Amino acid sequence: MKKIRAGRWGKNIVHALETHPEAYTHEEAFPSPTHFSDDVVAVMSGKGFLQFEEDFDFVPMIAEYVRQIQAKYCCGKCITGIKGSKLILATLDRIMDGKGGAGDLAILMNMADVLNDAAKCSVCQSAGELLADGLTYYRDHFEKALEKGVAEKPVAYLGSISAPCMNACPCRIDIPGYVEMLQELRYAEALAIIREEMPFPGITGRICPAPCEKACSIANMGDEAIPIRTLKRVAADYEHIHHIEPPLEKIDLTGAAVAIIGAGPAGLSAAYYLNRLGHIVTVYEDLPNSGGMVAVGIPPYRQPRDVMNREIDILRNLGILVDHGRLGREFTIHSLFEKGFKAVLLAVGSHKSTSLGLNGEEEHREGFISGGIDFLRDINLGREVSLGDHTVIVGGGNTAIDCARTCIRMGASKVSVIYRRSMEEMPADPMEVEDAREEGVEFHFLTQPVAILHHQGKVCGLRCIRMELAESDKSGRRRPVPIEGSDFDFLADTVIPAIGQSSNLSFLSPEDGVEITRRETIKVDPHTMMTSRPGLFAAGDAVSGPLTVVHAIAGGKRAAKMMHRYLVDGTCSRSGTEWMEDLIAEIERDHGTLVTARTPGRTPSQSVRSKLDIQERISSFREVDSGLTQKSSFIEASRCLRCFHLILCALKDSSAQRPRGHNSSDQRSED
Ligand SMILES: Cc1cc2nc3c(=O)[nH]c(=O)nc-3n(C[C@H](O)[C@H](O)[C@H](O)COP(=O)(O)OP(=O)(O)OC[C@H]3O[C@@H](n4cnc5c(N)ncnc54)[C@H](O)[C@@H]3O)c2cc1C
């Protein structure tokens, strides 16, 4: 197995080199070498460096690290960063050319300290820290270079910018980049940065669960996170309100014909990237509206429809065709390929409600609605739905809360949510729960339905049992167990189970050759998104199970890029950028953040959540959250610590498995 020969990761040091026998070993604090393919020689990042191969030279690698910072990532705002990194690079280049002088190592050490201590942000600070590491642990490499210069070695470098917020974002948006644009009120530039990685800033600026904010360094230092999600909305709303056409040019579509099934976030995001790559995209959608669960699940008081429709229209205007049609009814996978589509993407989401598993649930009784997503779909499509006076919703997730708040807006006089665990275990967003309570929704915890009560063909409530919490289960939450003899009747005239959903894959036949998982999701290669049938790809909830919009968009984007390569050269290999994205995601998943900010936050948060008045909320579907004013957005954006840094891998250039676009210069252009 690959072994770390030497390295520093945070404050932990492994040093197997003879030059530093005193260094101690603390290997469990390091990323597992299994994350790195055999061709990785060494890694440098803001957290430290790892050396895997004996044949490694620190000097050219730190020179490449500083070169990439200089070329792409140095913000140019602090003189220490710009001048310091320039001076370091010039000195390293001189040494590598064999023209170094006696005082050069002292100059480098001095500059390393200056950069480390005084640069404005962690991208340049990390270069100083790594250089100081090199001058301490690899001094012999520098001395040898001073003597003889550095001979060219067959090493390829792969670099990627990284920040805690970026790494937490499935779409890997350059968050510090767009937040910085907002500090300067440059909305168009902020949107251009976002649209490189996702086409829906207005939608996600409202309903994204914002894993980026949980990862924000400021939050991890005890202050409020930068409101990254709402800042995205500020930029998108500015464009919308001022009727600014997004600068997305229509391009000549000379590529292949591709079909996408499902006009939800995954399908539409794939359509966008395939269109940008010149392919002729047709999206087939079963429902009359595009948008998937954003259109028929998430209620308008959280996701206004004009915002969603505008973002979908932007895609249509680029030449993406959305056709009405249902896979499995009007056409099959086989017939799509027969028709001439060269690649097909399944982005069908999770639209089948999970049943409560109670007797008589299938019998169509008045007052029993088969599932939360069916209820929301009907309401959102403007279909007639009648509710009684007291509606009870079963479940503890966001769908349950969306159903409850929708019922309130439809005029139900009493709305209750029953959940089998306690408030602490509830998967719903606490902010949504708070909003629901404010609007009058009642919550009954540790309560489980055991039978549906009915009278003369009408539902009249649920027989429930009280629960208590035992030890934690596999999900890490405490397991609910029934308290014997605690049954009671919960009277209500409408019952809506909202306990989960799965994908309806009834369109698949054995001849399609598509493998599905035990969870009844479509099985794909996680890197290429291709199913077991060549040319057929899948993304979004249909692959992951019910998740989030941002995950679906990221899956659609990855699938589009892989479909493009499949169409162009028949293979599905990852680009250098994608290879790095996956590596960073895997390390972060298993070992925590790759980046830590060292400068504490300067300005405390001043943003307050501003919401519509309760009476207006409960009597309409108007948007509840008002977002941020321009002034607050500027203040909030200015709090960003820019704690991003470069992660650089040195790879053996001869490796057959090397990802495409492995050179630092070409890896970005390929995407
Ligand atoms: C009530 C609710 C609230 C949510 N709230 C949030 C939230 O606040 N934030 C968040 O990030 N996520 C939220 N989600 C989750 C999010 O909406 C989904 O993760 C996301 O929409 C998945 O995108 P997708 O493209 O994979 O699938 P979907 O959005 O489900 O789109 C799939 C599309 O495929 C179509 N389709 C299905 N089968 C066929 C077929 N056979 N032929 C043709 N078309 C077909 C469907 O009609 C649908 O339009 C919520 C989900 C629900 C249900």
The ligand as an SDF file (V2000), in Angstrom:
LIG
                    3D

 53 58  0  0  0  0  0  0  0  0999 V2000
  -41.5520   19.0800   -0.5930 C   0  0  0  0  0  0  0  0  0  0  0  0
  -40.1100   19.1460   -0.9390 C   0  0  0  0  0  0  0  0  0  0  0  0
  -39.3610   20.2060   -0.4750 C   0  0  0  0  0  0  0  0  0  0  0  0
  -38.0090   20.2870   -0.7990 C   0  0  0  0  0  0  0  0  0  0  0  0
  -37.2990   21.3430   -0.3380 N   0  0  0  0  0  0  0  0  0  0  0  0
  -36.0070   21.4810   -0.6990 C   0  0  0  0  0  0  0  0  0  0  0  0
  -35.2450   22.6060   -0.2910 C   0  0  0  0  0  0  0  0  0  0  0  0
  -35.7370   23.4840    0.3930 O   0  0  0  0  0  0  0  0  0  0  0  0
  -33.9560   22.6860   -0.7020 N   0  0  0  0  0  0  0  0  0  0  0  0
  -33.3930   21.7350   -1.4930 C   0  0  0  0  0  0  0  0  0  0  0  0
  -32.2350   21.8720   -1.8700 O   0  0  0  0  0  0  0  0  0  0  0  0
  -34.0810   20.6480   -1.8700 N   0  0  0  0  0  0  0  0  0  0  0  0
  -35.3620   20.4910   -1.5070 C   0  0  0  0  0  0  0  0  0  0  0  0
  -36.0730   19.3950   -1.9030 N   0  0  0  0  0  0  0  0  0  0  0  0
  -35.3930   18.3590   -2.6940 C   0  0  0  0  0  0  0  0  0  0  0  0
  -35.2040   18.7840   -4.1450 C   0  0  0  0  0  0  0  0  0  0  0  0
  -36.3570   19.3680   -4.6500 O   0  0  0  0  0  0  0  0  0  0  0  0
  -34.7810   17.5900   -4.9800 C   0  0  0  0  0  0  0  0  0  0  0  0
  -33.6300   17.0160   -4.3830 O   0  0  0  0  0  0  0  0  0  0  0  0
  -34.4330   17.9850   -6.4040 C   0  0  0  0  0  0  0  0  0  0  0  0
  -35.5070   18.6380   -7.0250 O   0  0  0  0  0  0  0  0  0  0  0  0
  -34.0430   16.7460   -7.2060 C   0  0  0  0  0  0  0  0  0  0  0  0
  -33.8140   17.1040   -8.5250 O   0  0  0  0  0  0  0  0  0  0  0  0
  -33.9530   16.0300   -9.7100 P   0  0  0  0  0  0  0  0  0  0  0  0
  -33.7580   16.7840  -10.9570 O   0  0  0  0  0  0  0  0  0  0  0  0
  -33.0970   14.8830   -9.4230 O   0  0  0  0  0  0  0  0  0  0  0  0
  -35.4410   15.4920   -9.6020 O   0  0  0  0  0  0  0  0  0  0  0  0
  -36.8320   16.2440   -9.6530 P   0  0  0  0  0  0  0  0  0  0  0  0
  -36.7130   17.6360   -9.2140 O   0  0  0  0  0  0  0  0  0  0  0  0
  -37.7560   15.3810   -8.9230 O   0  0  0  0  0  0  0  0  0  0  0  0
  -37.1800   16.2420  -11.2000 O   0  0  0  0  0  0  0  0  0  0  0  0
  -37.4410   15.0510  -11.8920 C   0  0  0  0  0  0  0  0  0  0  0  0
  -38.3640   15.3490  -13.0550 C   0  0  0  0  0  0  0  0  0  0  0  0
  -38.5000   14.1810  -13.8290 O   0  0  0  0  0  0  0  0  0  0  0  0
  -39.8530   14.0440  -14.2330 C   0  0  0  0  0  0  0  0  0  0  0  0
  -40.1280   12.6350  -14.5150 N   0  0  0  0  0  0  0  0  0  0  0  0
  -40.1660   11.6180  -13.6340 C   0  0  0  0  0  0  0  0  0  0  0  0
  -40.4050   10.4620  -14.2660 N   0  0  0  0  0  0  0  0  0  0  0  0
  -40.5130   10.7600  -15.5820 C   0  0  0  0  0  0  0  0  0  0  0  0
  -40.7620    9.9870  -16.7370 C   0  0  0  0  0  0  0  0  0  0  0  0
  -40.9380    8.6520  -16.6630 N   0  0  0  0  0  0  0  0  0  0  0  0
  -40.8070   10.6000  -17.9340 N   0  0  0  0  0  0  0  0  0  0  0  0
  -40.6270   11.9560  -18.0340 C   0  0  0  0  0  0  0  0  0  0  0  0
  -40.3960   12.7400  -16.9490 N   0  0  0  0  0  0  0  0  0  0  0  0
  -40.3420   12.1420  -15.7460 C   0  0  0  0  0  0  0  0  0  0  0  0
  -40.6280   14.5730  -13.0470 C   0  0  0  0  0  0  0  0  0  0  0  0
  -41.9390   14.9550  -13.4110 O   0  0  0  0  0  0  0  0  0  0  0  0
  -39.7570   15.7570  -12.6120 C   0  0  0  0  0  0  0  0  0  0  0  0
  -40.1400   16.9450  -13.2510 O   0  0  0  0  0  0  0  0  0  0  0  0
  -37.4250   19.2780   -1.5910 C   0  0  0  0  0  0  0  0  0  0  0  0
  -38.1770   18.2050   -2.0480 C   0  0  0  0  0  0  0  0  0  0  0  0
  -39.5180   18.1340   -1.7360 C   0  0  0  0  0  0  0  0  0  0  0  0
  -40.3050   16.9750   -2.2220 C   0  0  0  0  0  0  0  0  0  0  0  0
  1  2  1  0
  2  3  1  0
  2 52  2  0
  3  4  2  0
  4  5  1  0
  4 50  1  0
  5  6  2  0
  6  7  1  0
  6 13  1  0
  7  8  2  0
  7  9  1  0
  9 10  1  0
 10 11  2  0
 10 12  1  0
 12 13  2  0
 13 14  1  0
 14 15  1  0
 14 50  1  0
 15 16  1  0
 16 17  1  0
 16 18  1  0
 18 19  1  0
 18 20  1  0
 20 21  1  0
 20 22  1  0
 22 23  1  0
 23 24  1  0
 24 25  2  0
 24 26  1  0
 24 27  1  0
 27 28  1  0
 28 29  2  0
 28 30  1  0
 28 31  1  0
 31 32  1  0
 32 33  1  0
 33 34  1  0
 33 48  1  0
 34 35  1  0
 35 36  1  0
 35 46  1  0
 36 37  1  0
 36 45  1  0
 37 38  2  0
 38 39  1  0
 39 40  1  0
 39 45  2  0
 40 41  1  0
 40 42  2  0
 42 43  1  0
 43 44  2  0
 44 45  1  0
 46 47  1  0
 46 48  1  0
 48 49  1  0
 50 51  2  0
 51 52  1  0
 52 53  1  0
M  END
$$$$
